[in-house]
Amino acid sequence: MQAYGPKVQSLESQVMRQILKERVVSFIDFFYPPFSRFMPLQTFRYAACGGSNTLLDIFVYWFSFHFILREHDVNLGFVTISAYIFSFIISFSVSFPTGFFLMRYVVFPGSTLHGRVQLFRYFLLVVICILLNYVFIKLFVEQCHFYPTVAKVLTTIIVVTFSYLTQKNFTFKTTARDGQ
């Protein structure tokens, strides 16, 4: 006799996911009142989740580069990957699913799209955002002759705005028939 069947485990994971979601939402919403005059709750949640995930990504990158890889390249036999690129791969493998789940369950929980559709669209958006970061930084530094840090700040503003609007209206959209 099996102690836990697939239905019980599925129910358990749903309950745990709901409890975690409620705690994260409650924590974020606790800090919202001072910002309520300046932005809608969804935008605040997006900023909080996106900012937290970005910090997580940077921390995992730093930790991977200095402590996991110890600044050494990774030789896979058929190719050698530089430590800074492999650290990016490690940090991306952590921040991508974390970002997806935060966006899906905290920021845009009302989306009527199937999870696999959301995941595919989120992946496409992330790839586009990586490319936009590259293009805008190169454009601002090499063509507009902006200082690199200023170029990065401007690029971040553009890409984050694009990302938010795309996630709201494409990746995690709600249909009009739902009354939203």
C-alpha positions as CSV (number, residue, x, y, z in Angstrom):
1,M,0.0,0.0,0.0
2,Q,1.4,3.4,-1.0
3,A,1.5,6.1,1.6
4,Y,1.1,8.9,-0.9
5,G,-0.5,8.5,-4.3
6,P,0.0,10.9,-7.2
7,K,-3.3,12.8,-6.4
8,V,-2.2,13.4,-2.7
9,Q,1.3,14.6,-3.8
10,S,-0.3,16.9,-6.4
11,L,-2.7,18.3,-3.9
12,E,0.2,18.8,-1.4
13,S,2.2,20.7,-4.0
14,Q,-0.8,22.8,-4.9
15,V,-1.4,23.7,-1.2
16,M,2.3,24.4,-0.7
17,R,2.4,26.6,-3.8
18,Q,-0.7,28.5,-2.6
19,I,0.8,29.1,0.9
20,L,4.1,30.3,-0.6
21,K,2.2,32.6,-3.0
22,E,0.1,34.1,-0.2
23,R,3.2,34.7,1.9
24,V,5.2,36.3,-0.9
25,V,2.2,38.5,-1.9
26,S,1.5,39.5,1.7
27,F,5.2,40.4,2.2
28,I,5.3,42.5,-0.9
29,D,2.0,44.1,-0.3
30,F,3.1,45.1,3.2
31,F,5.5,47.6,1.6
32,Y,3.0,48.9,-1.0
33,P,1.1,51.7,0.9
34,P,3.8,54.4,0.5
35,F,3.9,53.7,-3.2
36,S,0.2,53.5,-3.8
37,R,0.0,57.2,-4.8
38,F,2.6,56.7,-7.5
39,M,1.9,53.3,-9.1
40,P,-0.8,50.5,-9.3
41,L,-0.3,47.4,-7.1
42,Q,0.5,45.2,-10.1
43,T,3.3,47.6,-11.2
44,F,4.7,47.6,-7.6
45,R,4.6,43.8,-7.5
46,Y,6.4,43.6,-10.8
47,A,9.1,46.0,-9.6
48,A,9.5,44.1,-6.3
49,C,9.6,40.6,-7.9
50,G,11.7,41.7,-10.9
51,G,14.1,43.7,-8.7
52,S,14.4,40.8,-6.2
53,N,15.0,38.3,-9.0
54,T,17.6,40.6,-10.6
55,L,19.4,40.8,-7.2
56,L,19.2,37.0,-6.9
57,D,20.6,36.6,-10.4
58,I,23.5,38.9,-9.6
59,F,24.3,37.2,-6.4
60,V,24.2,33.7,-8.0
61,Y,26.5,35.0,-10.8
62,W,28.9,36.4,-8.3
63,F,28.9,33.3,-6.1
64,S,29.3,31.0,-9.1
65,F,32.1,33.0,-10.5
66,H,34.1,33.3,-7.3
67,F,33.2,30.3,-5.3
68,I,31.9,27.5,-7.5
69,L,34.1,28.1,-10.5
70,R,36.8,29.9,-8.6
71,E,37.3,32.1,-11.7
72,H,38.5,29.1,-13.8
73,D,37.2,28.3,-17.2
74,V,35.2,25.1,-17.6
75,N,36.6,22.5,-20.1
76,L,33.9,20.2,-21.3
77,G,36.3,18.2,-23.5
78,F,35.0,19.5,-26.8
79,V,34.7,23.1,-25.8
80,T,36.0,25.4,-23.1
81,I,33.6,27.9,-21.6
82,S,34.9,31.0,-19.9
83,A,34.1,31.3,-16.2
84,Y,32.1,34.5,-16.7
85,I,29.9,32.9,-19.3
86,F,29.5,29.7,-17.4
87,S,28.5,31.8,-14.3
88,F,25.9,33.4,-16.5
89,I,24.5,30.0,-17.4
90,I,24.4,29.0,-13.8
91,S,22.7,32.2,-12.7
92,F,20.3,32.1,-15.6
93,S,19.3,28.5,-14.7
94,V,18.3,29.8,-11.2
95,S,16.8,33.2,-12.1
96,F,14.8,32.1,-15.1
97,P,12.4,29.7,-13.3
98,T,12.3,31.9,-10.2
99,G,11.3,34.9,-12.4
100,F,8.7,32.9,-14.3
101,F,7.0,31.6,-11.1
102,L,7.0,35.1,-9.5
103,M,5.5,36.7,-12.6
104,R,3.0,33.9,-13.0
105,Y,1.8,33.5,-9.5
106,V,2.5,36.9,-7.8
107,V,2.4,39.6,-10.5
108,F,0.0,38.2,-13.1
109,P,-2.1,35.5,-11.4
110,G,-5.2,36.3,-13.4
111,S,-3.8,35.2,-16.7
112,T,-6.0,32.7,-18.6
113,L,-3.3,31.2,-20.7
114,H,-2.0,27.7,-20.2
115,G,1.2,27.4,-18.2
116,R,3.2,25.9,-21.0
117,V,2.2,28.8,-23.3
118,Q,3.2,31.3,-20.6
119,L,6.5,29.5,-20.1
120,F,7.3,29.6,-23.9
121,R,6.4,33.2,-24.2
122,Y,8.4,34.1,-21.1
123,F,11.4,32.4,-22.5
124,L,11.0,34.3,-25.8
125,L,10.7,37.5,-23.9
126,V,13.8,36.8,-21.9
127,V,15.8,36.1,-25.0
128,I,14.5,39.3,-26.6
129,C,15.5,41.3,-23.5
130,I,19.0,39.9,-23.5
131,L,19.3,40.9,-27.2
132,L,17.8,44.3,-26.5
133,N,20.3,44.9,-23.6
134,Y,23.2,44.1,-26.0
135,V,21.9,46.2,-28.9
136,F,21.0,49.3,-26.7
137,I,24.3,49.3,-24.8
138,K,26.3,49.0,-28.0
139,L,24.1,51.7,-29.6
140,F,24.4,54.1,-26.7
141,V,28.1,53.6,-26.1
142,E,29.4,53.3,-29.6
143,Q,27.0,55.5,-31.6
144,C,25.8,58.0,-29.1
145,H,29.1,58.1,-27.2
146,F,27.4,57.8,-23.8
147,Y,29.4,56.7,-20.7
148,P,28.8,53.0,-20.3
149,T,27.1,53.3,-16.9
150,V,24.7,55.9,-18.3
151,A,24.1,53.6,-21.3
152,K,23.3,50.7,-19.0
153,V,20.8,52.8,-16.9
154,L,19.0,54.0,-20.1
155,T,19.0,50.5,-21.5
156,T,17.6,49.1,-18.2
157,I,14.7,51.7,-18.3
158,I,13.9,50.8,-21.9
159,V,14.1,47.0,-21.4
160,V,12.2,46.9,-18.1
161,T,9.4,49.0,-19.6
162,F,9.3,46.8,-22.7
163,S,9.4,43.7,-20.5
164,Y,6.5,44.8,-18.2
165,L,4.3,45.8,-21.1
166,T,5.0,42.6,-23.0
167,Q,4.4,40.4,-20.0
168,K,1.2,42.2,-19.1
169,N,-0.2,42.2,-22.7
170,F,1.3,39.0,-24.2
171,T,3.1,36.5,-21.9
172,F,0.5,36.6,-19.0
173,K,-2.4,38.3,-20.7
174,T,-6.0,37.9,-19.7
175,T,-8.8,37.5,-22.3
176,A,-11.5,40.1,-22.7
177,R,-14.2,37.5,-22.1
178,D,-13.1,37.1,-18.5
179,G,-14.2,40.6,-17.8
180,Q,-10.7,41.9,-17.1
